[in-house]
Amino acid sequence: MITLSTFTWPFLVFSLGTCIGSFLNVCIYRLPQDRSVVRPGSACPKCGYRLKWWENIPILSFLFLRAKCSSCGARISLQYPLVELLSGLLALALWYKFGLGPEVFIYFYFSACLIIVTFVDLAHQIIPDAVSLPGIALGFLSSFFLPELSWLDSILGILMGGGILLLVAWGYYIIARREGMGGGDIKLLAMIGAFLGWQAIPLVILLSAAVGSVSGLAIMSIRKGDRHMAIPYGPFLAGAALISLFRGRELIAWYLIFISRG
């Protein structure tokens, strides 16, 4: 039987997710500049016009304003509604998967961190320590509230995640005599290990490396084969972490069945 609550709860969860996505946009814009994400209030980055409340409604304000500042007419980046939509959809997906329990709040925080990392790394090729370092600590603390993640699995995830990429970065530097992976990626994978446990690390590395390699080759072919151009790896780690969060167990089980038959 379809009731009002059938539509009310998903709408509320999605709406709350988009509102938090609006705050994530502030973080994405200000963290690389080492600015406060609390004060001052939201303003047009072009003319400094302080946004009214009705100009700050997630997704809808972008449509109502026709992607332009109401004061100076400057174009509003598509990133803003995209981040809000992505945040709302992730909130909805987590609610469907975990229900209204501690998991949904913990993993939504984790997902929000991944959204910030993705868009900051794409724009600036950095991963803010203000996201990854507190994330490592909160990921470990969360293990005491997550039934499927023990504190030991979380610690091992931190050590394995950070340690593996540290070895990769060190090995690449020894061979190529230049840095190929930043410290931000190492801290990010340590944060992923803190929230998902050591069991998820091999899958995250495999998926991110596979998609990253294909994407890198495609970009190199478009840019005339520049082998030394920097390609942000954070978005691939973030995407692989989300896949592992939602479908990790199924993928690992499928892989074990596949190799056992082989």
LINNOR-V577896 format. One record per residue. N is the residue number from 1. RES is the residue in three letters. PSI is psi in whole degrees, 0 to 359 (NA if undefined). OMEGA is omega in whole degrees, 0 to 359 (none if undefined). Layout:
BEGIN
n={N & N}
res={RES & RES}
psi={PSI & PSI}
omega={OMEGA & OMEGA}
END
This chain:
BEGIN
n={1 & 2 & 3 & 4 & 5 & 6 & 7 & 8 & 9 & 10 & 11 & 12 & 13 & 14 & 15 & 16 & 17 & 18 & 19 & 20 & 21 & 22 & 23 & 24 & 25 & 26 & 27 & 28 & 29 & 30 & 31 & 32 & 33 & 34 & 35 & 36 & 37 & 38 & 39 & 40 & 41 & 42 & 43 & 44 & 45 & 46 & 47 & 48 & 49 & 50 & 51 & 52 & 53 & 54 & 55 & 56 & 57 & 58 & 59 & 60 & 61 & 62 & 63 & 64 & 65 & 66 & 67 & 68 & 69 & 70 & 71 & 72 & 73 & 74 & 75 & 76 & 77 & 78 & 79 & 80 & 81 & 82 & 83 & 84 & 85 & 86 & 87 & 88 & 89 & 90 & 91 & 92 & 93 & 94 & 95 & 96 & 97 & 98 & 99 & 100 & 101 & 102 & 103 & 104 & 105 & 106 & 107 & 108 & 109 & 110 & 111 & 112 & 113 & 114 & 115 & 116 & 117 & 118 & 119 & 120 & 121 & 122 & 123 & 124 & 125 & 126 & 127 & 128 & 129 & 130 & 131 & 132 & 133 & 134 & 135 & 136 & 137 & 138 & 139 & 140 & 141 & 142 & 143 & 144 & 145 & 146 & 147 & 148 & 149 & 150 & 151 & 152 & 153 & 154 & 155 & 156 & 157 & 158 & 159 & 160 & 161 & 162 & 163 & 164 & 165 & 166 & 167 & 168 & 169 & 170 & 171 & 172 & 173 & 174 & 175 & 176 & 177 & 178 & 179 & 180 & 181 & 182 & 183 & 184 & 185 & 186 & 187 & 188 & 189 & 190 & 191 & 192 & 193 & 194 & 195 & 196 & 197 & 198 & 199 & 200 & 201 & 202 & 203 & 204 & 205 & 206 & 207 & 208 & 209 & 210 & 211 & 212 & 213 & 214 & 215 & 216 & 217 & 218 & 219 & 220 & 221 & 222 & 223 & 224 & 225 & 226 & 227 & 228 & 229 & 230 & 231 & 232 & 233 & 234 & 235 & 236 & 237 & 238 & 239 & 240 & 241 & 242 & 243 & 244 & 245 & 246 & 247 & 248 & 249 & 250 & 251 & 252 & 253 & 254 & 255 & 256 & 257 & 258 & 259 & 260 & 261 & 262}
res={MET & ILE & THR & LEU & SER & THR & PHE & THR & TRP & PRO & PHE & LEU & VAL & PHE & SER & LEU & GLY & THR & CYS & ILE & GLY & SER & PHE & LEU & ASN & VAL & CYS & ILE & TYR & ARG & LEU & PRO & GLN & ASP & ARG & SER & VAL & VAL & ARG & PRO & GLY & SER & ALA & CYS & PRO & LYS & CYS & GLY & TYR & ARG & LEU & LYS & TRP & TRP & GLU & ASN & ILE & PRO & ILE & LEU & SER & PHE & LEU & PHE & LEU & ARG & ALA & LYS & CYS & SER & SER & CYS & GLY & ALA & ARG & ILE & SER & LEU & GLN & TYR & PRO & LEU & VAL & GLU & LEU & LEU & SER & GLY & LEU & LEU & ALA & LEU & ALA & LEU & TRP & TYR & LYS & PHE & GLY & LEU & GLY & PRO & GLU & VAL & PHE & ILE & TYR & PHE & TYR & PHE & SER & ALA & CYS & LEU & ILE & ILE & VAL & THR & PHE & VAL & ASP & LEU & ALA & HIS & GLN & ILE & ILE & PRO & ASP & ALA & VAL & SER & LEU & PRO & GLY & ILE & ALA & LEU & GLY & PHE & LEU & SER & SER & PHE & PHE & LEU & PRO & GLU & LEU & SER & TRP & LEU & ASP & SER & ILE & LEU & GLY & ILE & LEU & MET & GLY & GLY & GLY & ILE & LEU & LEU & LEU & VAL & ALA & TRP & GLY & TYR & TYR & ILE & ILE & ALA & ARG & ARG & GLU & GLY & MET & GLY & GLY & GLY & ASP & ILE & LYS & LEU & LEU & ALA & MET & ILE & GLY & ALA & PHE & LEU & GLY & TRP & GLN & ALA & ILE & PRO & LEU & VAL & ILE & LEU & LEU & SER & ALA & ALA & VAL & GLY & SER & VAL & SER & GLY & LEU & ALA & ILE & MET & SER & ILE & ARG & LYS & GLY & ASP & ARG & HIS & MET & ALA & ILE & PRO & TYR & GLY & PRO & PHE & LEU & ALA & GLY & ALA & ALA & LEU & ILE & SER & LEU & PHE & ARG & GLY & ARG & GLU & LEU & ILE & ALA & TRP & TYR & LEU & ILE & PHE & ILE & SER & ARG & GLY}
psi={129 & 122 & 176 & 323 & 337 & 324 & 332 & 311 & 312 & 321 & 317 & 318 & 314 & 316 & 317 & 320 & 319 & 325 & 318 & 326 & 326 & 319 & 324 & 325 & 322 & 316 & 316 & 322 & 321 & 328 & 317 & 342 & 5 & 40 & 157 & 140 & 3 & 314 & 147 & 182 & 174 & 139 & 161 & 125 & 345 & 307 & 352 & 8 & 126 & 125 & 138 & 166 & 323 & 348 & 3 & 16 & 124 & 135 & 308 & 319 & 323 & 320 & 316 & 320 & 357 & 40 & 32 & 147 & 134 & 346 & 305 & 350 & 7 & 147 & 138 & 128 & 143 & 343 & 324 & 305 & 333 & 315 & 318 & 317 & 315 & 318 & 319 & 318 & 321 & 320 & 317 & 316 & 319 & 322 & 318 & 324 & 319 & 346 & 190 & 72 & 185 & 330 & 320 & 323 & 318 & 312 & 339 & 321 & 315 & 314 & 321 & 319 & 319 & 324 & 313 & 312 & 315 & 309 & 328 & 318 & 322 & 323 & 324 & 352 & 42 & 156 & 112 & 131 & 334 & 344 & 309 & 318 & 311 & 329 & 323 & 313 & 315 & 328 & 318 & 315 & 327 & 336 & 339 & 352 & 354 & 120 & 333 & 5 & 116 & 161 & 328 & 318 & 323 & 315 & 315 & 325 & 319 & 311 & 317 & 314 & 308 & 322 & 318 & 312 & 330 & 318 & 319 & 314 & 319 & 316 & 319 & 320 & 322 & 319 & 312 & 349 & 31 & 158 & 133 & 349 & 129 & 164 & 336 & 322 & 322 & 314 & 325 & 315 & 329 & 320 & 318 & 317 & 326 & 322 & 326 & 347 & 164 & 334 & 333 & 342 & 312 & 319 & 317 & 316 & 317 & 311 & 315 & 322 & 319 & 308 & 321 & 321 & 315 & 316 & 320 & 317 & 321 & 317 & 319 & 322 & 327 & 324 & 30 & 36 & 31 & 104 & 345 & 8 & 148 & 127 & 120 & 130 & 342 & 315 & 326 & 320 & 318 & 314 & 317 & 324 & 320 & 320 & 317 & 323 & 316 & 327 & 16 & 312 & 319 & 319 & 319 & 318 & 318 & 319 & 318 & 321 & 320 & 313 & 333 & 328 & 337 & NA}
omega={180 & 179 & 179 & 181 & 178 & 180 & 185 & 183 & 177 & 180 & 180 & 180 & 179 & 181 & 178 & 179 & 179 & 177 & 176 & 176 & 176 & 177 & 178 & 176 & 177 & 179 & 181 & 182 & 190 & 184 & 178 & 179 & 183 & 178 & 177 & 178 & 182 & 182 & 353 & 180 & 182 & 181 & 176 & 180 & 182 & 186 & 179 & 180 & 179 & 184 & 172 & 183 & 182 & 176 & 184 & 178 & 183 & 176 & 185 & 180 & 177 & 180 & 181 & 182 & 180 & 175 & 179 & 174 & 181 & 182 & 185 & 179 & 179 & 180 & 175 & 183 & 176 & 179 & 185 & 178 & 179 & 178 & 179 & 178 & 180 & 179 & 178 & 180 & 178 & 177 & 180 & 180 & 179 & 178 & 177 & 184 & 188 & 185 & 183 & 179 & 182 & 182 & 185 & 180 & 180 & 184 & 174 & 174 & 178 & 180 & 178 & 176 & 180 & 177 & 179 & 181 & 183 & 186 & 176 & 180 & 178 & 184 & 189 & 183 & 173 & 174 & 186 & 174 & 180 & 177 & 188 & 184 & 173 & 179 & 178 & 181 & 181 & 176 & 178 & 179 & 180 & 182 & 178 & 180 & 180 & 184 & 184 & 181 & 177 & 179 & 179 & 177 & 180 & 179 & 178 & 177 & 178 & 182 & 181 & 181 & 179 & 184 & 182 & 180 & 176 & 177 & 178 & 180 & 179 & 179 & 179 & 180 & 179 & 184 & 187 & 182 & 174 & 181 & 179 & 180 & 182 & 178 & 179 & 178 & 180 & 179 & 179 & 180 & 174 & 177 & 178 & 178 & 180 & 182 & 187 & 181 & 184 & 182 & 183 & 187 & 179 & 180 & 179 & 180 & 181 & 182 & 182 & 179 & 181 & 181 & 179 & 180 & 179 & 180 & 179 & 179 & 179 & 180 & 179 & 179 & 178 & 183 & 173 & 170 & 176 & 186 & 186 & 179 & 182 & 177 & 181 & 182 & 182 & 180 & 179 & 176 & 180 & 179 & 179 & 179 & 179 & 176 & 179 & 179 & 185 & 187 & 185 & 182 & 179 & 180 & 179 & 178 & 178 & 181 & 180 & 177 & 182 & 182 & 179 & 178 & 181 & none}
END
